[in-house]
């Protein structure tokens, strides 16, 4: 019963503190990908964009609220479960480690500098250096 109450309180807290998230790519990116494709990339179920170029995943610092929001909104997993899941993929050789940036400025810099990178930032940090794929 305690677990249910804690989970309910956490859900209410995360809804109240939610921030809009923008999934971003390099401005030269020409593929079209939807929410399901983004989720499959970040779950390691797909490793390339529709054009065939290998996708490199960039995440923001795992201790941030925006990372938590991304996990809940896009991946549909709590952050700890997502990180545990991803660690198993890396350990078994099924995926490469994600690139972890310290903040949204660093995510934008990395994504803007490489056509194969995909990442996410708070929507309020969007600018013309990157291309928006989707908002959550």
Buried (B, 14 or more C-beta within 10 A) or exposed (E): EEEEEEEEEEEEEBEEEBBEBBBBBBEEBEBEBEEEBBBBBBBBEBBEBEEEEEBBBBBBBBEBEBBBBBBBBBBEBBBEEBBEBBEEBEEEEEBBEBBBBEBBEBBBBBBBEBBBBBBBBBBEBBEEBBBEBBEB
